[in-house]
Amino acid sequence: MPNKQDTELTPHPGFIRSTPIVWPQLRQRSNQIQQTKISAKPQTANVLPTTQPNQSSVAPKTTPAPVSNVRVVLRPSAGKKTVTVQFAHPPGNPYFSGANVYLRQSGQQPVQVASGAKSPLTFTVDNHSAPHSIYVTSVSNWGETAVLNSPSYPVKLG
């Protein structure tokens, strides 16, 4: 006849395991569950060939509507210009969190010069005789409207 210790270790019908549950211990932070982060960057599958990698032809739904009624006021100050950019926020857009202002010299790439949550936005720039354009993009937590498709305003800084 088997002893009592042998029958407790061998599972059989009606056997109830008596070993304690070993709960996982805290491990390195990399093993913890990470918060899921939402990104509006399009996947490679729905991207058309462009000069920029992963640039979708369609803006994600989380990209805010563009700003409107862009107005620029220039004030001279000692060889520089103080530029104040006014705009209207997109009405009722839940994704709009602010705007970025870009300055583009003719034939050059746009350069971000100001950003903020409310209109107006102000920055100072050196006088320059070349024609410039000011672009105002809408920004959300998940994306930004395309710079060159955003409302623009031509300026002379010379």
N, C-alpha and C positions, 0 to 999 in steps of 0.2 A: 504494500500500500504506500503510495507517495506521501511524503510528509506535507504539512500545511504550507511551508515556505515554497515548495515546488509548484503547488496548485495556484498560489497567488501570482506567480510570475508567468504562468502559462495561460493565455486567454482561452476561455471556453464560454459556451452559452450562459448568459447571466453574469459573466465576470464583470466586475466594476473596478476600473483602474483606480489605484490609490496613490499614484505618484502626483506630486504637486505640479501645477502649471508654472512653467518658467516664462515669465513675461520678458519681452525684449528690454534691454537696458538702453539708456541714452547713448547714442553713438555720435559720431562726428556730424557736424551740421550738414555736410553734403549728403548724408543719408536720410535726412529729414524730408518730409513732404514739403515741396516748394510751392509757393503761390503761383497759380496760373496767370501768366501775363498776356494780355491781349495786345496784339500788334496789328496795325492797319497796313503793314507792308504786304504787298501782294505776293502770292506764291509764284514760283517760276513758271508754272503751267499756264497762267493767264497773262503772260507778258509778251508784248510785241517787240521785235528788234528795235532798239534805239541806241543812241550813243552812250546812255547811262545804263549800267546793269540793273536788273530788277526794277525797271521803271514801267509801271503799268500804264496802259492807255486810258484806263477808266479810274477815276478817283474812288477810293474806298468810301463806304457809306458814312464812316466816322469823320471824314474830312469836312470841316465846316464850310458853310456857304461863303462866298467872297464878300469882302467889305464893299461899301459903295460910297458915292459922293466924296471922292478923294479931293482934297484941297491943300495946296502948299503955299506957305507964307515964308518969304525970304527976307532976312534982316541983315544988313552989312555990319561987320564989327572987326576993325583992324586987320584987313587982309583976309578975313574969313567971312563966311556966311553962316548965320544961325538959321536952320531950316526947321520949320514947324509943320508937321503933317497932320491934317485933320481928316477924319473919315467917319462914316456911319457904320456901326456894328450891324451884322446880319440880324434882322429881327426874328426873335423866337427860335433861334438855332441853339439847341442844347449842347452842341459840340464846340462852339466858339469859346475859346479861353483867352485869346489875345491876338495881337498882330505883330508882324515883323516888317520893318521898312528896309528896302534894299536900294542902293544907289548904283546905277549902271552908266558908265561912261560909254560913249559911242564906240562900238566894236569890241568892248570888253565884257567880261562876265560880271553879273551883279554881285555886289558886296553888301552884306548885312551891316547897317549902321545904327539901327535902333530897334527896340522891341518893348512891348508893354501890353497891359490888359485893357487900357482905355485910351480913347482919343482925347487930346492930341499927343503925338510923340515928337520929341525935339532932339536934334543933333547939330553939331557944328562941323563944317567942312571948309577946306582951303578954297580960295577963289581959283577958278580954272576956266579957260576960254572954250574948251570942247563942250559939245552938247551932252547933257546928261538926262537920264530919266529916273524917276523915283517910282518904285513898285511897292505896293502894300499887300502882303499876304495874310490870310486868315490862318490861325493856328489853333489846334486842339491838342488834347493829351495824346492823340494817336496819329497825328499827321498835320500837314500844312498844304495849302493850295499851291499849285505850281507857280513859281515866281514869274516867269515870262507870260503866263496866262492871267495873272492877277491885274487888278486895276493899276494903271500907271499915270504919271503926270510928267510932261517934259519940263525941264528947268535949265536956266542959263546961270552958271555960277561965276561967270567972269565979269 
